[in-house]
């Protein structure tokens, strides 16, 4: 081989090595894309839609993607009944406050081992007490306590807190089904019952009613006696009214309530983690029964939920930081704008009648 060909061959090899090495180092240097979380006000990554909201009570209006958990109701009940000792009234009053005041959901609907709640003067000692309590009871840490200011509070301020945690298993594991579509989403993971599912699995499903493909309700039984109720076709605009409709339809249903050998079931895996600051309630002033004025400095709630072929779990927290506003009750700002039809009167001081009056509708 000639010297010229050897030089050309060496040059080609060197060029190839430089190109390959460059690609390698570019890959090493390339940082993974960081995906910003989608927010409600503060929202973690979720596999269930991009606009899921938290509603505070069973009476609140719901949207296409909404979730509710009773933790906020627990602390609102304590605020209303133990501290305020009367209905909480804002000026102007809010619909969500009216609904919370109804006290529809209470601790009586929960087993003692599934929740923890407390309130007291906001101090670092109270924060540590809560952290210790939820660790001992649930082996959990808090996702919200560090979001509150625990310093510079007076003896008449309050902090209210609740955590709910539940975990349940199905007696028999459901079948893992083929991935499919959910509305506009594709490649969604499903579990349920198909022709190959064992008979024992079918026995843990109860039909509450079935009127059509898009109008039914079922109940999945668990080892822990929690009931998972799923419905389609329910058009009610609150969770409370939707649940009442399920009960009503179930009570009048005359069809087969057993899950038959040819019946199929298809449920999407669920996994979401929500955190919401309830700004509608913040910086609003209201009175205790004794006349003291307070305001909500901050209100937070979280809901974490998972469901798959094995079972599910839920964890939810709620907290309210309440500040005493002393004797000064700030009022909502008012606007006195005389820019449309008005009347004007002139009178002498201490006289009963005016001596001049005018009504103005047009100014040229």
DAWOWO-V603454 format. One record per pair of residues at least 4 apart in sequence whose ideal C-beta (glycine too) atoms are under 6 Angstrom apart, sorted by sequence separation. I is the first residue (numbers start at 1). J is the second residue. D is the distance in Angstrom with one decimal. If there is no record, write none. Layout:
# DAWOWO-V603454
i=I j=J d=D
i=I j=J d=D
This chain:
# DAWOWO-V603454
i=1 j=5 d=5.1
i=17 j=21 d=6.0
i=39 j=43 d=4.7
i=48 j=52 d=5.9
i=56 j=60 d=5.8
i=62 j=66 d=4.0
i=77 j=81 d=5.7
i=78 j=82 d=5.0
i=79 j=83 d=5.3
i=80 j=84 d=5.3
i=84 j=88 d=5.6
i=89 j=93 d=6.0
i=90 j=94 d=5.5
i=110 j=114 d=5.1
i=134 j=138 d=5.3
i=153 j=157 d=4.2
i=193 j=197 d=4.3
i=197 j=201 d=5.0
i=211 j=215 d=4.2
i=222 j=226 d=4.8
i=259 j=263 d=5.1
i=288 j=292 d=4.5
i=338 j=342 d=5.2
i=347 j=351 d=5.4
i=1 j=6 d=5.8
i=38 j=43 d=5.6
i=55 j=60 d=3.9
i=79 j=84 d=6.0
i=110 j=115 d=5.1
i=181 j=186 d=5.2
i=236 j=241 d=4.0
i=307 j=312 d=4.0
i=120 j=126 d=5.0
i=134 j=140 d=5.0
i=182 j=188 d=4.5
i=210 j=216 d=4.3
i=236 j=242 d=4.0
i=287 j=293 d=5.7
i=306 j=312 d=5.6
i=37 j=44 d=5.8
i=55 j=62 d=5.9
i=90 j=97 d=5.7
i=306 j=313 d=5.4
i=347 j=354 d=3.8
i=37 j=45 d=5.8
i=80 j=88 d=5.7
i=179 j=187 d=5.1
i=180 j=188 d=5.9
i=209 j=217 d=5.5
i=219 j=227 d=5.3
i=220 j=228 d=4.0
i=234 j=242 d=4.8
i=285 j=293 d=5.7
i=346 j=354 d=5.7
i=88 j=97 d=5.9
i=208 j=217 d=4.0
i=236 j=245 d=5.5
i=305 j=314 d=5.0
i=345 j=354 d=4.2
i=346 j=355 d=5.9
i=53 j=63 d=6.0
i=179 j=189 d=5.8
i=180 j=190 d=5.9
i=219 j=229 d=5.2
i=285 j=295 d=4.9
i=346 j=356 d=3.9
i=55 j=66 d=5.3
i=207 j=218 d=5.8
i=208 j=219 d=5.7
i=234 j=245 d=5.9
i=304 j=315 d=4.6
i=38 j=50 d=5.2
i=218 j=230 d=5.5
i=283 j=295 d=6.0
i=345 j=357 d=5.0
i=40 j=53 d=5.7
i=52 j=65 d=4.0
i=53 j=66 d=5.2
i=54 j=67 d=5.7
i=55 j=68 d=4.9
i=177 j=190 d=4.2
i=205 j=218 d=5.9
i=206 j=219 d=4.3
i=303 j=316 d=4.8
i=51 j=65 d=5.6
i=87 j=101 d=4.6
i=217 j=231 d=4.0
i=282 j=296 d=5.4
i=302 j=316 d=6.0
i=344 j=358 d=5.1
i=176 j=191 d=5.7
i=177 j=192 d=5.5
i=205 j=220 d=5.9
i=231 j=246 d=5.6
i=281 j=296 d=5.0
i=302 j=317 d=4.8
i=49 j=65 d=4.1
i=56 j=72 d=5.2
i=216 j=232 d=5.8
i=343 j=359 d=4.8
i=116 j=133 d=5.8
i=174 j=191 d=4.5
i=204 j=221 d=4.8
i=301 j=318 d=4.5
i=116 j=134 d=5.9
i=127 j=145 d=5.6
i=174 j=192 d=5.7
i=214 j=232 d=5.3
i=215 j=233 d=3.5
i=281 j=299 d=4.8
i=342 j=360 d=5.7
i=175 j=194 d=5.8
i=214 j=233 d=4.8
i=300 j=319 d=5.2
i=341 j=361 d=4.5
i=116 j=137 d=5.5
i=278 j=299 d=4.2
i=299 j=320 d=4.9
i=175 j=197 d=4.6
i=127 j=150 d=5.4
i=277 j=300 d=5.5
i=298 j=321 d=4.7
i=76 j=100 d=4.7
i=296 j=320 d=6.0
i=297 j=321 d=4.4
i=276 j=301 d=5.5
i=77 j=103 d=5.5
i=124 j=150 d=5.2
i=297 j=323 d=4.9
i=138 j=165 d=4.6
i=174 j=201 d=6.0
i=275 j=302 d=4.7
i=122 j=150 d=5.8
i=172 j=200 d=4.9
i=294 j=322 d=5.5
i=295 j=323 d=5.5
i=77 j=106 d=6.0
i=134 j=163 d=5.3
i=172 j=201 d=4.6
i=217 j=246 d=5.0
i=274 j=303 d=4.7
i=294 j=324 d=5.7
i=295 j=325 d=5.3
i=122 j=153 d=4.5
i=130 j=161 d=5.6
i=273 j=304 d=4.8
i=294 j=325 d=5.9
i=73 j=105 d=4.3
i=293 j=325 d=4.2
i=74 j=107 d=6.0
i=171 j=204 d=5.3
i=272 j=305 d=5.8
i=121 j=155 d=5.8
i=170 j=204 d=5.9
i=70 j=105 d=4.5
i=122 j=157 d=5.6
i=271 j=306 d=5.0
i=60 j=96 d=6.0
i=293 j=329 d=4.8
i=122 j=159 d=3.9
i=270 j=307 d=4.2
i=60 j=99 d=5.6
i=119 j=158 d=5.8
i=269 j=308 d=4.8
i=56 j=96 d=5.5
i=59 j=99 d=4.0
i=209 j=249 d=4.7
i=285 j=325 d=6.0
i=78 j=119 d=5.6
i=119 j=160 d=4.1
i=209 j=250 d=5.4
i=57 j=99 d=4.2
i=208 j=250 d=4.1
i=57 j=100 d=5.4
i=74 j=117 d=5.1
i=118 j=161 d=5.8
i=209 j=253 d=3.8
i=285 j=329 d=5.8
i=117 j=162 d=4.0
i=285 j=330 d=6.0
i=58 j=104 d=5.3
i=116 j=163 d=5.1
i=115 j=164 d=4.6
i=207 j=257 d=4.7
i=114 j=166 d=5.2
i=170 j=222 d=5.8
i=171 j=223 d=5.6
i=168 j=222 d=4.1
i=169 j=223 d=4.9
i=205 j=259 d=4.1
i=168 j=224 d=4.5
i=202 j=259 d=4.6
i=168 j=226 d=4.5
i=194 j=264 d=5.7
i=193 j=264 d=5.8
i=193 j=265 d=4.1
i=192 j=265 d=3.8
i=192 j=266 d=4.5
i=192 j=267 d=5.2
i=190 j=266 d=5.3
i=191 j=267 d=5.8
i=190 j=268 d=5.5
i=188 j=268 d=5.3
i=189 j=269 d=4.3
i=79 j=160 d=5.7
i=78 j=160 d=5.7
i=75 j=160 d=4.0
i=182 j=268 d=5.6
i=75 j=162 d=4.9
i=74 j=162 d=4.3
i=71 j=162 d=4.5
i=71 j=164 d=5.0
i=191 j=308 d=6.0
i=191 j=309 d=3.7
i=176 j=309 d=5.6
i=174 j=309 d=4.2
i=173 j=309 d=5.4
i=173 j=310 d=5.5
i=170 j=311 d=5.2
i=169 j=311 d=3.8
i=168 j=311 d=5.0
i=168 j=312 d=5.8
i=167 j=313 d=4.1
i=166 j=314 d=5.2
i=148 j=298 d=6.0
i=165 j=315 d=4.9
i=164 j=316 d=4.7
i=147 j=300 d=6.0
i=163 j=317 d=5.0
i=144 j=300 d=4.7
i=162 j=318 d=5.0
i=161 j=319 d=4.9
i=143 j=302 d=5.3
i=160 j=320 d=4.6
i=159 j=321 d=5.5
i=158 j=322 d=4.2
i=157 j=323 d=5.3
i=157 j=324 d=5.5
i=156 j=324 d=4.1
i=68 j=239 d=5.3
i=144 j=317 d=5.1
i=148 j=321 d=5.1
i=144 j=319 d=5.2
i=61 j=237 d=5.3
i=59 j=238 d=5.5
i=58 j=239 d=5.0
i=59 j=240 d=5.4
i=58 j=240 d=3.4
i=90 j=284 d=4.6
i=90 j=286 d=5.7
i=89 j=286 d=5.7
i=88 j=286 d=5.3
i=86 j=289 d=4.6
i=84 j=288 d=5.0
i=85 j=289 d=4.0
i=54 j=274 d=5.7
i=54 j=276 d=4.4
i=47 j=271 d=4.7
i=48 j=272 d=4.6
i=46 j=272 d=3.8
i=44 j=273 d=3.8
i=72 j=301 d=4.9
i=43 j=274 d=5.9
i=42 j=275 d=4.6
i=69 j=303 d=4.9
i=41 j=276 d=5.4
i=40 j=276 d=5.1
i=41 j=277 d=4.5
i=67 j=303 d=5.2
i=75 j=318 d=5.3
i=71 j=316 d=4.5
i=75 j=320 d=5.6
i=72 j=318 d=4.2
i=54 j=301 d=5.7
i=69 j=316 d=4.0
i=71 j=318 d=4.0
